[in-house]
């Protein structure tokens, strides 16, 4: 089966189906405006994360350690049934300067969302920072990390701050831990 942009979503994507079957999709926590709920199209830069390698993405040299570094080449991602749409946050469409996670989903329910930075075609750093679809617990964020690894990516996750019950937006100093792709 192919995604709307032609990527194969079977095989390595089976972990996506398993993940979605064990989670409950939630509506956005923040009600989107009309512009924020309009779905992006491939012509707007919308892509779907499938097995690596990814192509035509902006790369960063290292995971973000500061809020300013996090603004550079930041992609938003979301997990919806059968797909993981993503796009550069700094995409000016629908009168918005920055897209929202709901632009990836069309404002419908999603399992989770966050931000990611591609280091190379097979590696990315990510967080669960989404005001609309962020992970609900540390274990939820850990499951997303496992999902990305099972798709074939080497990943580093910012971690979850249990004091405020949300994903950290950037990495803490000396806490970047790369996890290899899972078989």
C-alpha positions in Angstrom: 0.0 0.0 0.0 1.3 3.5 -0.8 0.8 6.7 1.1 -0.6 9.8 -0.7 3.0 10.9 -1.6 3.9 7.4 -3.0 5.9 6.1 -0.1 5.4 2.4 0.7 3.6 2.1 4.0 3.8 -1.7 4.4 6.7 -3.7 5.4 8.7 -1.6 7.8 5.6 0.5 8.5 3.9 -2.5 10.2 5.1 -1.0 13.5 2.9 2.0 12.7 -0.1 -0.2 12.4 0.8 -2.0 15.7 1.4 1.3 17.5 -1.9 2.8 16.3 -3.8 -0.3 17.3 -2.6 0.1 20.9 -3.3 3.8 21.3 -6.3 6.0 21.4 -6.3 8.9 19.0 -7.2 12.2 20.7 -8.7 15.5 19.3 -6.4 18.5 19.4 -6.0 19.9 22.9 -6.1 23.4 21.4 -9.0 24.2 19.1 -7.5 25.3 15.8 -8.5 28.4 13.9 -9.9 27.8 10.4 -6.4 28.4 8.9 -4.7 26.1 11.4 -7.2 23.3 10.6 -6.6 23.4 6.8 -4.6 20.4 5.7 -1.3 20.8 4.0 -0.8 19.2 0.6 2.4 17.8 -1.0 2.7 21.1 -2.9 2.9 22.9 0.5 5.7 20.6 1.6 3.8 17.9 3.3 5.6 14.5 3.4 5.0 11.2 5.1 7.6 9.5 7.2 8.2 5.9 6.0 11.2 3.7 6.1 14.5 5.5 5.5 16.2 7.0 3.7 14.3 10.3 3.6 15.0 12.6 0.7 14.9 16.4 0.2 14.9 17.4 3.8 16.8 20.2 5.6 19.6 18.9 7.8 21.1 20.2 11.0 24.6 19.3 12.2 23.5 18.2 15.7 20.4 18.0 18.0 19.2 21.3 19.4 20.5 22.3 22.8 18.9 25.7 23.0 15.5 27.2 22.0 17.2 29.3 19.3 18.9 26.2 17.8 15.5 24.4 17.9 14.1 27.0 15.5 16.5 26.0 12.7 15.1 23.5 10.2 12.4 22.3 12.6 9.8 19.9 11.2 6.5 19.2 12.8 5.3 15.6 12.9 2.1 13.8 13.9 1.0 10.2 14.1 -2.4 9.6 12.5 -3.9 6.2 11.5 -1.6 4.7 8.8 0.6 7.8 8.3 3.2 10.0 10.0 2.8 13.3 8.2 5.6 15.9 8.6 6.5 19.3 7.2 8.9 22.2 7.9 7.3 24.4 10.6 8.4 27.6 8.7 6.0 27.0 5.9 4.0 30.1 5.0 0.5 28.9 3.9 -3.1 29.9 4.6 -2.0 33.3 6.0 0.1 31.6 8.7 3.8 32.3 9.1 4.3 28.9 10.9 2.2 25.8 10.4 0.6 24.0 13.3 0.3 20.3 14.0 -3.4 20.5 12.9 -2.2 21.5 9.4 -0.6 18.1 9.2 -3.9 16.3 10.3 -6.5 18.6 8.9 -7.6 19.2 12.5 -8.7 15.6 13.1 -7.7 13.2 16.0 -4.1 12.1 16.2 -2.2 9.7 18.4 0.7 12.1 19.1 2.8 14.9 17.6 6.0 16.8 18.1 9.0 18.3 16.4 12.0 16.7 14.7 15.4 17.6 13.2 17.0 15.5 10.5 20.7 14.9 11.1 21.1 12.8 8.0 18.8 10.6 5.8 18.6 7.9 8.4 18.9 9.8 11.7 16.8 12.4 13.5 16.4 14.0 16.9 12.9 14.6 18.1 10.6 15.7 20.9 6.9 15.4 21.7 6.4 19.2 21.9 2.9 19.8 20.5 0.3 21.8 22.3 -2.3 19.9 20.3 -1.1 16.3 20.2 1.8 16.0 22.7 2.5 12.6 24.4 0.5 12.1 27.6 3.3 10.4 29.6 6.9 9.4 29.6 5.9 5.9 28.5 3.9 7.3 25.6 6.9 9.2 24.4 9.1 6.0 24.8 6.6 4.1 22.7 6.9 6.8 19.9 10.7 6.4 20.1 10.3 2.7 19.7 8.0 3.3 16.7 10.5 5.5 15.0 13.3 3.0 15.6 11.2 0.1 14.3 10.6 2.1 11.1 14.4 2.0 10.7 15.6 5.3 12.0 18.5 6.1 14.4 16.9 8.5 16.8 17.6 10.7 19.8 14.7 12.0 22.0 14.7 15.0 24.3 13.0 13.1 27.0 10.0 13.8 29.2 9.8 16.2 32.1 7.6 14.5 34.7 7.4 17.6 36.8 5.4 19.5 34.1 4.1 16.3 32.4 5.3 17.1 28.9 8.2 16.5 26.5 11.3 18.6 26.9 11.6 21.1 23.9 15.4 20.7 23.6 18.1 18.4 24.8 19.8 18.9 28.2 23.6 19.3 28.1 25.4 16.0 27.7 22.1 14.1 27.5 21.9 13.3 23.8 21.6 9.5 23.6 21.3 8.0 20.2 19.3 4.8 19.8 20.0 2.6 16.8 17.3 1.5 14.4 15.5 -1.6 15.7 15.3 -4.8 13.7 
